[in-house]
């Protein structure tokens, strides 16, 4: 939970200092699709869950991974081998 006086938020494992973070505007770059497919991400406000849908290269949604926190979603995506590689360009 946020404590407005300390400029920190309570994290799962550590408190997070939020005093003067640098904001960066997102930019679209070249996109190379993973051979396995791609993901759609949204927040289910009604049920207070994160949802990550996995779609194959034929644009068919095959799985929806839901969770309360990004880490279990990430580990589930990895365990299910939904992504074959991670590419970061600089």
C-alpha positions in Angstrom: 0.0 0.0 0.0 1.1 3.5 -0.6 2.2 5.7 2.3 2.0 9.3 1.0 4.5 10.7 3.5 7.4 8.4 2.8 7.2 8.3 -1.0 7.4 4.5 -0.9 5.0 1.7 -1.8 4.9 -1.6 -0.1 6.2 -4.4 -2.3 5.8 -8.1 -2.0 9.5 -8.6 -1.1 10.8 -5.0 -0.6 9.5 -1.5 -0.2 9.9 0.5 -3.4 11.2 4.1 -3.3 9.1 6.2 -5.6 10.6 9.6 -5.0 11.3 11.3 -8.4 11.4 8.4 -10.8 12.5 9.2 -14.3 9.6 9.0 -16.8 10.3 7.6 -20.3 7.8 7.8 -23.1 7.3 4.4 -24.8 8.4 4.2 -28.4 7.4 1.6 -31.0 10.4 -0.3 -32.4 10.8 -3.1 -34.9 8.8 -6.1 -33.9 10.0 -9.6 -34.5 7.4 -12.2 -33.5 8.5 -15.2 -31.4 7.9 -18.3 -33.5 5.5 -19.6 -30.7 3.3 -16.5 -30.9 2.5 -13.3 -29.0 0.8 -12.1 -25.9 -2.1 -9.7 -25.1 -2.1 -8.1 -21.7 -5.0 -6.5 -19.7 -6.2 -5.9 -16.2 -9.5 -7.5 -15.1 -10.7 -4.8 -12.8 -13.8 -6.7 -11.7 -11.8 -9.6 -10.4 -8.6 -7.6 -9.6 -6.4 -9.9 -11.7 -3.8 -9.5 -14.4 -4.6 -11.5 -17.6 -2.1 -12.5 -20.2 -3.5 -14.2 -23.3 -1.2 -16.2 -25.5 -2.0 -16.2 -29.2 -0.3 -18.3 -31.9 1.0 -17.0 -35.2 -2.4 -17.7 -36.8 -3.9 -15.2 -34.3 -5.8 -17.9 -32.4 -5.9 -17.4 -28.6 -4.8 -20.6 -27.0 -4.3 -19.8 -23.3 -5.1 -17.2 -20.7 -2.8 -16.9 -17.7 -4.4 -15.0 -14.7 -2.8 -13.9 -11.5 -2.5 -11.4 -8.8 1.1 -10.6 -9.4 3.4 -10.4 -12.5 6.0 -12.9 -11.2 3.7 -16.0 -11.0 2.4 -15.1 -14.5 5.9 -14.9 -15.8 6.9 -18.2 -14.2 3.7 -19.9 -15.6 4.5 -18.6 -19.1 8.0 -20.0 -18.8 6.8 -23.3 -17.3 4.3 -23.7 -20.2 7.1 -22.9 -22.7 4.9 -20.3 -24.4 7.8 -18.2 -25.4 10.8 -19.6 -27.2 13.2 -16.7 -26.9 13.7 -13.2 -25.4 15.1 -10.6 -27.8 16.1 -7.2 -26.6 17.5 -4.7 -29.0 19.6 -1.7 -28.0 
